[in-house]
Amino acid sequence: MSQDPFKKDRHLRMKLEEYHVDIPYFPMKPSRWARFINLLASPAKDPLDPLISTSNGLLLLKLVPIMGTVAFALIQVLIFL
């Protein structure tokens, strides 16, 4: 297992020693500020997507504000009578 295949081939060893690569240092873990910016920049999930995708959900999405307005108006009428 300790055999080095590059020791046998002199030409290959010379070519490999010819190239030197400087690897710059960069932190593997992003800073807190970078994580916060990534959180703000990530796309948000649409909470109404399951409702809009079905016909019953779309109908419910239209009727709930109307029913809420009617209920709020009835509460005001009943209180001031």
C-alpha positions, 0 to 999 in steps of 0.5 A, a space after each residue: 500500500 505504501 508504493 508510490 506509482 509516481 516514483 517509477 515514472 520519471 517523466 510523470 514525476 517531473 511534470 507533476 513537480 513542475 506545477 505548483 498551485 497556491 490555494 487561497 484561504 477562505 473560511 468554510 463557515 460563512 460569517 453571521 452577517 453572510 448567513 443573515 443576508 442569505 436568509 433575507 435573500 432566499 425566496 419565500 414560500 407562498 402560504 396561499 399556494 395550496 389554496 390557489 391550486 384547487 377550485 374549492 380553495 380559490 372559492 374559499 379564498 374569495 368567500 372568507 373576506 366577504 363572510 368576515 365583513 358580513 359578520 363584523 357588520 352584524 356584530 356592530 349592528 347587534 351591539 348598537 341596537 
